[in-house]
Amino acid sequence: MWYFRKHTILSIPGLALVLLTITYGIAFFTYIGFSARRGRLIKGNEFTDMWIAFIGLLLCAQALFVLSAYRATSRYLYWTVMWMIYGAIMCLFSLLVTGGYGSIGDSSAAVWAIFWFIPSVSIFFYAAKARRGYAVDRMMGIPEYRPKLAESRGITLFYVAMDNVFPWLTWVACLFFAFLVVIQALCLANDHRIYDRPGTLVPIQTNGGEDWYKLHVWCFGYDADIQAKGKAPVFVLLTEFGMPSTSMMGLAQGFAKNGHPACIVDRPGYGWSEPGYWDQNPRDVVKSINQALTKYPINNPIVLVGWGEGGVWSQLYMQEADYSRVIGVVLLDTYPNLEILQTFALNRTTTLQNLRQLRSASTSGAAKPNTIPEVHFDESLEIAASRLFSNWRAVSPIAMHRARNNEWDGFVPQSSLGMHRSLFRNNLYYQAKYFEYGGTGAKLYQILLSHVTSATNSILIYHHWPLRWPSFRDGSGSAFTSPKSLGRRDGDAPILPAGNSKLPVLLIASGKQFDSNCRAQGITDSEECTKWQAFAWFFYRQQIEYQQTLSQNAAFLMCTSAVSEDNKVCDTDFVWTRPNWLAAAIVKQMFGAK
């Protein structure tokens, strides 16, 4: 049985701490539950509030412990100086976290953190009173510890053990997690202070018009004069999976230097865009991108430039959004689904069966535009990848991810490397990857499958090719084939076109990934060499299949030799290591030499 002196837990300070403990406990478990709840608009990373509530819960438990030990006649508050130092540190942490998150506009995190101050001050205050009281007791000859009121020796030993063990366990846990939260809050505040949002946040309607969020559109060379005339083509850049807009800013700047405006759109959660609606539906995302371009406003004809998975988003845009405004498409190192292609290249026996399952589900789900059947290509790998993104999402608010994604040798422009890195270290980056991956990693490809025509399908079957994608819509690009709008480019027209689209399409890929020379790739293991050679052939064939099916006006260029900008063999990082060369090459191919 606990023995308290007068005015302890049942006092006003004690009851206030109990109420705050209950509040933090409810908040902690609520945020855990909400973090997994789908079908709603997401404003931020709810694990941020969860971690702050968890630390607040520990602090309140410690404050109640100090208060009860200070008042108890059968217990003794050990380590009073340590408790006082600890309380002072946590008061400081409370102010730092509140200031950090308050400066970036995260009011929820700031409010939860400021209430750390109450238990922290209580810890310091009652530890100081206990220390002073024990000093008076010693002067009066009163024993420091009086176990005589305890009911048994077992309970006495329990009190002694708890009074010594509980402080150290909770100190270590609370200081560790609170210190990490402080680091993240201060780093975010510093990044927010140094790097202003460069573009414009455009409000977007989603979920049938019931919800609103904002996408970040960042334009270069798109001035009021160009906007007013509405005739000059604008390059619209869509990034690779997991890449913010800064990864293509060098390319956008390169287009602007060549006299062509360019805009980059951050997909939901990346860069400066808000997270948007979860679950993510790829159809809604491309329609949101189209909304953002219209509301920015960009009324000019556009040339879509998709890098990696951004190229697949460009293909889906042509099927689901306003394709009539698109006068050209550029695909940089794009594959319909890289994981599926690599799996097929390894000749796994289950690949064809899984591909048939994806195609069947996509066809059956085509009549329901707002639903995506949950189909797994390789469920074990997909679950592992989804869990990885989910775990990093959970620990982002405690700065555990800050040491990742630092390898950006040769990044252009070098002056913006700090801003680029900062976007991988915020609380939303891994959440954006988790939401976009969608549990299977194949939703984007699966939606694209629903648009495959019989003509395209027949050609790809004839070529014994495993993947499917739609040709661009018949008639797309027909109004822009004259030299005044979009010049002809190098490269022969594809054989046996799968559609009637005259849309100019430019495919550019790194030649290094087509090189089957394992020594040149730095591969020494024979088994790994065999795998790579299979990959290299399939990578090359994919670009050829694209050229022969997407449009009757498609060209394929291979990026191979070194250029002065990066002085190395063209690798898969050519989008951000040689952006000026790339921009000039694209402009020359799409519009002809000046």
C-alpha positions in Angstrom: 0.0 0.0 0.0 1.2 3.5 -0.9 1.4 6.0 2.0 1.3 9.7 1.0 1.5 12.8 3.0 -1.1 15.4 2.7 -1.7 17.2 -0.6 0.1 14.9 -3.1 -1.6 13.2 -6.0 -5.0 14.4 -4.8 -3.7 18.0 -4.8 -4.3 20.4 -7.6 -0.8 19.9 -9.1 -1.1 16.1 -8.7 -4.5 16.0 -10.4 -3.3 18.3 -13.2 -0.4 15.9 -13.9 -2.8 12.9 -13.9 -5.0 14.7 -16.4 -2.1 15.5 -18.6 -0.8 11.9 -18.3 -4.2 10.6 -19.5 -4.3 13.2 -22.3 -0.8 12.2 -23.6 -1.7 8.5 -23.3 -4.9 9.0 -25.4 -3.0 11.1 -27.9 -0.2 8.5 -28.2 -2.5 5.6 -29.0 -4.8 7.7 -31.1 -1.9 8.8 -33.4 -0.7 5.2 -33.7 -4.2 4.2 -34.8 -4.6 7.2 -37.2 -1.2 6.6 -38.8 -2.6 3.4 -40.4 -6.1 4.7 -41.2 -6.7 5.1 -44.9 -9.4 6.9 -46.9 -8.7 10.4 -45.7 -6.7 13.6 -46.4 -3.2 13.6 -44.8 -1.8 16.9 -43.7 1.5 15.8 -42.2 3.4 12.9 -40.7 1.3 11.8 -37.7 4.2 9.9 -36.2 5.7 13.3 -35.3 2.9 14.0 -32.9 3.0 10.3 -31.7 6.7 10.6 -30.7 6.1 13.9 -28.9 3.0 12.4 -27.1 5.1 9.4 -26.1 7.8 11.5 -24.6 5.2 13.7 -22.8 3.7 10.5 -21.4 7.0 9.4 -20.0 7.6 12.9 -18.5 4.2 12.9 -16.8 4.9 9.5 -15.3 8.2 10.8 -14.0 6.6 13.9 -12.5 4.0 11.8 -10.7 6.8 9.5 -9.5 8.8 12.4 -8.1 5.7 14.0 -6.5 4.7 10.7 -4.8 8.2 9.9 -3.6 8.7 13.4 -2.2 5.5 13.2 -0.2 5.7 9.5 0.9 6.6 8.6 4.4 7.8 5.1 3.4 9.9 6.1 0.5 13.0 8.2 -0.3 13.6 10.2 -3.5 17.1 9.3 -4.5 19.2 11.3 -7.0 17.5 14.6 -6.3 20.3 16.6 -8.0 20.0 14.4 -11.1 16.3 14.9 -11.1 16.8 18.7 -11.0 19.3 18.6 -13.8 17.0 16.3 -15.8 14.0 18.6 -15.3 15.9 21.6 -16.4 17.1 19.8 -19.5 13.6 18.7 -20.4 12.4 22.3 -19.9 15.0 23.4 -22.5 14.0 20.6 -24.9 10.4 21.6 -24.6 11.2 25.2 -25.7 13.5 24.0 -28.5 11.0 21.6 -30.0 8.2 24.1 -29.7 10.2 26.8 -31.4 11.5 24.4 -34.1 8.1 23.1 -35.2 6.4 26.4 -34.6 8.8 28.1 -37.0 7.9 25.7 -39.8 4.2 26.0 -39.2 3.6 22.6 -37.6 1.3 23.9 -34.9 0.1 20.5 -33.7 3.7 19.3 -32.9 4.5 22.7 -31.3 1.4 22.6 -29.0 2.1 19.0 -27.8 5.7 19.9 -27.1 5.0 23.0 -25.1 3.1 20.9 -22.6 6.3 19.0 -21.8 7.1 22.1 -19.8 4.5 21.3 -17.1 5.9 17.9 -16.0 9.5 19.1 -16.5 9.0 22.1 -14.2 7.2 19.8 -11.7 10.1 17.4 -11.7 12.6 20.2 -11.0 10.4 21.9 -8.4 9.6 18.8 -6.3 13.1 17.4 -6.6 14.4 20.7 -5.2 11.9 20.7 -2.4 12.8 17.1 -1.5 16.5 17.9 -1.5 15.9 20.9 0.8 13.5 18.8 3.1 16.0 16.0 3.4 18.7 18.5 4.4 16.5 19.8 7.2 15.7 16.3 8.3 19.4 15.5 8.6 20.0 18.6 10.6 17.2 17.5 13.0 18.4 13.9 13.2 15.4 12.4 11.5 16.3 9.3 9.5 16.3 9.7 5.7 14.5 6.5 5.0 11.7 5.0 7.2 10.6 1.6 6.1 8.6 0.9 9.2 5.3 2.0 7.6 5.6 -0.5 4.8 3.4 -3.6 5.1 6.1 -6.2 4.5 9.8 -6.7 3.6 8.8 -7.6 0.1 7.0 -4.3 -0.5 10.0 -2.5 1.1 12.4 -4.1 -1.3 10.0 -3.3 -4.2 10.0 0.4 -3.2 13.8 0.5 -2.9 14.3 -1.2 -6.3 11.8 1.0 -8.0 13.1 4.2 -6.5 16.6 3.3 -7.9 15.7 1.6 -11.2 12.8 3.6 -12.5 14.7 6.9 -12.7 17.6 5.5 -14.7 15.4 3.6 -17.2 13.1 6.5 -17.9 16.0 9.1 -18.0 17.8 7.1 -20.6 14.7 6.5 -22.7 13.3 10.0 -22.4 16.6 11.8 -23.0 17.4 9.6 -26.0 14.2 10.1 -27.8 13.7 13.7 -26.8 17.2 14.6 -28.0 16.5 13.0 -31.4 13.2 15.0 -31.6 15.1 18.2 -30.8 17.7 17.5 -33.5 15.0 16.9 -36.1 13.0 20.0 -35.0 16.0 22.3 -35.1 17.3 20.9 -38.4 13.9 21.4 -40.0 13.7 24.9 -38.6 17.2 25.6 -40.0 16.4 24.2 -43.4 13.2 26.2 -43.5 15.2 29.4 -42.6 17.9 28.8 -45.2 15.9 27.4 -48.1 12.7 29.3 -49.1 10.1 27.4 -51.1 11.2 28.2 -54.7 7.9 27.6 -56.5 4.2 28.1 -56.0 1.7 25.9 -54.0 -1.3 25.4 -56.2 -4.6 24.3 -54.5 -5.9 21.0 -55.9 -9.3 19.3 -55.5 -9.3 15.5 -54.8 -11.6 12.8 -53.6 -14.4 13.9 -55.9 -14.0 17.5 -55.0 -14.5 16.9 -51.3 -10.9 17.6 -50.2 -8.2 20.1 -51.0 -4.5 20.0 -50.8 -1.6 21.8 -52.5 1.0 20.7 -55.1 4.2 22.5 -55.6 4.9 23.9 -59.2 8.4 25.3 -59.8 8.9 27.1 -63.1 12.1 28.4 -64.9 12.0 31.0 -67.7 8.2 31.1 -67.6 7.7 34.9 -67.4 4.5 37.0 -67.7 5.1 37.6 -71.4 5.3 33.9 -72.3 2.3 33.2 -70.1 0.3 36.0 -71.8 1.0 34.9 -75.3 0.3 31.2 -74.5 2.1 29.8 -77.6 5.7 28.9 -76.6 5.9 25.2 -75.6 6.6 24.6 -71.9 8.6 21.6 -70.7 6.8 19.9 -67.8 9.2 17.7 -65.8 8.1 14.6 -63.7 10.7 13.0 -61.5 11.8 9.5 -60.7 10.2 7.5 -57.9 11.4 9.0 -54.6 12.9 12.1 -56.1 11.9 15.7 -55.3 11.8 18.5 -57.8 15.4 19.6 -57.0 16.7 16.4 -58.7 15.6 17.9 -62.1 16.1 21.6 -61.4 19.4 21.5 -63.3 17.6 20.1 -66.4 14.8 22.8 -66.0 17.5 25.5 -65.8 19.1 24.0 -68.9 15.9 24.3 -70.9 15.5 27.9 -69.7 19.1 28.7 -70.9 18.1 27.3 -74.3 15.2 29.6 -74.5 12.4 27.2 -73.5 10.5 27.6 -70.3 10.3 24.6 -68.0 8.2 23.7 -64.9 8.7 20.8 -62.4 5.7 19.4 -60.5 6.3 17.8 -57.1 4.0 14.8 -56.7 2.1 14.5 -53.4 4.4 14.5 -50.4 7.6 15.2 -52.3 9.6 18.4 -52.2 7.2 21.1 -51.0 3.9 19.4 -52.0 1.4 18.4 -49.3 0.8 14.7 -48.8 -2.7 14.7 -50.3 -5.2 11.9 -50.1 -4.4 8.4 -48.9 -4.8 5.8 -50.5 -3.2 7.3 -53.5 -4.9 6.5 -56.8 -2.6 7.1 -59.8 -5.5 8.3 -61.8 -6.2 11.0 -59.3 -2.5 12.0 -59.1 -2.2 12.7 -62.9 -5.5 14.6 -62.8 -4.1 16.6 -59.9 -1.0 17.3 -61.9 -3.2 18.5 -64.8 -5.2 20.7 -62.3 -1.9 22.2 -61.0 -0.7 23.1 -64.5 -4.1 24.6 -65.4 -4.4 26.6 -62.2 -0.8 27.8 -62.1 -1.8 28.7 -64.9 0.1 27.1 -67.8 -2.1 27.5 -70.8 0.8 26.9 -73.3 1.3 23.6 -75.2 3.5 21.3 -73.1 6.2 18.8 -73.6 6.2 16.1 -70.9 9.6 15.0 -69.7 9.5 12.0 -67.5 12.5 10.5 -65.7 12.4 6.9 -64.7 9.0 6.3 -63.1 8.1 9.9 -64.0 8.0 8.6 -67.6 5.3 6.1 -66.6 3.4 9.0 -65.0 3.8 10.9 -68.3 2.3 7.9 -70.2 -0.6 7.7 -67.8 -1.1 11.5 -68.1 -1.6 11.0 -71.8 -4.4 8.5 -71.1 -6.2 10.0 -68.2 -5.6 13.8 -68.4 -5.7 16.5 -71.1 -3.5 14.9 -73.7 -4.6 17.5 -76.3 -2.3 20.1 -74.9 0.7 17.8 -75.1 2.9 18.3 -78.2 5.7 16.0 -77.3 6.9 13.4 -74.8 10.5 12.7 -73.6 11.2 9.5 -71.6 14.5 9.4 -69.7 15.6 5.9 -68.6 11.9 4.8 -68.4 10.6 1.3 -67.9 7.0 0.3 -67.4 7.9 -1.5 -64.2 11.6 -2.1 -63.5 11.1 -4.8 -60.8 8.8 -6.9 -63.1 11.2 -6.6 -66.0 14.2 -7.7 -63.9 12.2 -10.6 -62.5 11.3 -11.7 -66.0 14.9 -11.3 -67.2 15.9 -13.8 -64.5 13.5 -16.3 -66.0 11.6 -17.1 -62.8 8.9 -19.7 -63.3 6.2 -17.7 -61.6 6.7 -14.5 -63.6 4.3 -15.3 -66.5 1.6 -16.4 -64.1 1.9 -13.3 -62.0 1.9 -11.1 -65.1 -1.3 -12.7 -66.3 -2.9 -12.1 -62.9 -1.9 -8.4 -63.2 -3.4 -8.0 -66.7 -6.6 -9.9 -65.7 -7.2 -7.7 -62.6 -6.4 -4.5 -64.6 -8.9 -5.4 -67.3 -11.6 -6.3 -64.8 -11.0 -3.2 -62.8 -11.1 -0.9 -65.8 -14.9 -0.4 -65.5 -14.4 1.0 -62.0 -12.2 4.0 -62.4 -12.0 4.8 -58.7 -10.9 1.3 -57.6 -7.7 -0.6 -58.0 -7.7 -4.4 -57.4 -5.2 -5.4 -54.8 -2.9 -7.6 -56.9 0.6 -8.6 -56.0 3.3 -9.5 -58.5 5.7 -10.8 -55.9 4.0 -10.4 -52.6 6.9 -11.2 -50.3 9.2 -8.6 -52.0 6.5 -6.0 -52.1 5.5 -6.5 -48.5 9.2 -6.1 -47.5 9.6 -2.9 -49.5 6.4 -1.5 -48.2 7.3 -2.3 -44.6 10.7 -0.7 -45.1 9.1 2.6 -46.3 6.6 2.4 -43.5 9.3 1.9 -40.9 11.3 4.9 -42.1 8.2 6.9 -42.2 7.7 6.1 -38.5 11.2 7.0 -37.4 11.6 10.2 -39.6 10.5 12.5 -36.8 13.3 11.2 -34.6 16.0 12.0 -37.2 17.0 8.4 -37.8 17.0 8.9 -41.6 19.2 12.0 -41.7 22.3 10.0 -42.6 20.7 8.5 -45.6 20.6 9.7 -49.3 23.8 11.7 -49.0 25.6 10.4 -52.1 25.2 13.0 -54.8 28.6 13.3 -56.4 28.5 15.6 -59.4 25.1 17.1 -58.6 24.3 20.1 -60.8 23.8 22.8 -59.8 26.2 22.3 -56.9 25.0 25.5 -55.2 21.6 23.9 -54.6 22.9 20.6 -53.2 22.2 21.5 -49.6 18.5 22.3 -50.5 18.3 19.1 -52.4 19.6 17.0 -49.5 17.3 18.8 -47.1 14.2 17.4 -48.9 15.3 13.8 -48.1 15.5 14.6 -44.4 12.1 16.1 -43.6 9.3 14.2 -42.0 7.3 13.7 -45.2 9.8 12.1 -47.6 9.5 8.4 -46.6 5.8 8.9 -46.1 5.6 10.1 -49.7 7.5 7.0 -50.9 5.3 4.7 -48.8 2.1 6.3 -50.1 3.2 6.3 -53.7 4.5 2.7 -53.5 0.9 1.8 -52.4 1.7 -1.6 -50.8 2.4 -3.4 -54.1 4.6 -1.0 -56.1 2.6 -2.0 -59.2 -0.5 0.2 -59.0 0.8 2.8 -61.5 1.7 0.0 -64.0 -1.6 -1.8 -63.3 -3.6 1.3 -64.1 -1.6 1.8 -67.3 -2.4 -1.8 -68.3 -6.1 -0.9 -68.3 -5.5 1.4 -71.3 -3.7 -1.2 -73.5 -5.3 -1.5 -76.9 -5.6 -4.8 -78.9 -3.3 -3.5 -81.6 -0.5 -2.7 -79.1 -1.1 -6.0 -77.3 -0.9 -8.0 -80.5 2.5 -6.4 -81.4 4.0 -7.1 -78.0 2.7 -10.7 -78.0 4.3 -11.1 -81.5 7.5 -9.8 -80.1 7.2 -12.2 -77.1 7.6 -9.2 -74.7 6.3 -9.6 -71.2 5.2 -6.1 -70.3 2.3 -4.1 -71.8 1.6 -0.4 -72.1 -0.8 1.7 -74.3 0.3 3.5 -77.4 -0.4 7.2 -77.3 -3.9 8.1 -78.3 -4.9 8.3 -81.9 -4.6 11.8 -83.2 -2.4 13.0 -80.4 0.2 15.4 -81.9 -1.5 15.6 -85.2 -2.0 19.4 -84.8 1.7 20.0 -84.1 3.7 18.2 -86.8 4.4 21.3 -88.9 7.9 22.7 -88.7 6.5 25.9 -87.1 5.4 24.0 -84.0 7.7 21.0 -83.5 10.5 20.2 -85.8 11.3 16.8 -87.1 14.0 14.9 -85.3 16.7 12.3 -86.0 15.8 8.7 -86.0 13.7 6.5 -88.3 10.0 6.0 -87.8 9.2 2.8 -86.0 8.2 -0.4 -87.9 4.6 -1.6 -87.6 3.3 1.3 -85.4 0.7 0.1 -82.9 -1.4 3.3 -83.1 -2.0 6.3 -85.3 -0.4 8.9 -83.0 2.0 11.3 -84.7 3.1 12.7 -81.3 6.9 13.3 -81.2 8.4 11.0 -78.7 12.1 11.0 -77.7 13.6 8.1 -75.7 17.0 8.7 -74.0 18.7 6.1 -71.9 22.1 5.6 -70.4 24.2 3.4 -72.6 26.1 2.0 -69.6 23.1 -0.1 -68.5 23.1 -1.7 -71.9 26.7 -2.7 -71.7 27.0 -6.5 -71.0 30.7 -6.3 -70.3 30.8 -7.3 -66.7 34.3 -6.1 -66.2 33.3 -2.6 -67.3 30.5 -2.8 -64.8 32.8 -3.8 -62.0 31.2 -7.2 -61.6 33.5 -10.1 -60.9 31.2 -12.8 -59.6 30.1 -15.1 -62.5 26.5 -15.6 -61.3 26.1 -11.8 -60.9 27.6 -11.3 -64.3 25.0 -13.7 -65.9 22.2 -11.7 -64.2 23.6 -8.4 -65.4 23.9 -9.6 -69.0 20.3 -10.7 -68.9 19.3 -7.3 -67.5 21.3 -5.4 -70.1 19.6 -7.1 -73.0 16.1 -6.6 -71.6 16.8 -2.9 -70.8 17.9 -2.3 -74.4 15.0 -4.2 -75.8 12.5 -2.3 -73.7 13.6 1.0 -75.3 13.2 -0.5 -78.8 9.7 -1.8 -77.9 8.8 1.6 -76.7 10.0 3.2 -79.9 8.0 0.8 -82.1 4.7 1.1 -80.1 4.2 4.5 -78.5 4.0 6.7 -81.6 4.7 6.7 -85.3 7.1 9.6 -84.6 9.5 8.1 -82.0 13.3 8.3 -81.8 15.7 6.5 -79.5 19.0 8.1 -78.4 21.6 6.4 -76.3 23.7 8.5 -73.9 27.2 7.0 -74.0 30.3 9.1 -74.1 31.7 11.5 -71.6 31.0 15.3 -71.9 32.7 18.2 -70.3 29.9 18.7 -67.8 30.6 15.5 -65.9 33.7 14.1 -67.6 32.7 10.4 -67.3 30.9 7.7 -69.2 27.1 8.4 -69.2 25.5 6.5 -66.3 22.0 6.4 -64.9 22.6 9.6 -63.0 23.0 11.6 -66.2 19.8 13.6 -65.4 21.4 15.4 -62.6 25.1 15.2 -63.5 24.9 16.5 -67.1 21.6 18.5 -67.2 22.8 21.2 -69.5 24.0 18.7 -72.1 20.8 16.8 -71.8 18.6 19.9 -72.1 20.5 21.0 -75.3 20.2 17.5 -76.7 16.4 17.4 -76.1 15.8 20.9 -77.5 17.8 20.0 -80.6 15.8 16.8 -81.2 12.4 18.2 -80.4 12.8 21.6 -82.1 15.8 21.4 -84.3 19.1 23.3 -84.2 18.9 27.0 -84.1 
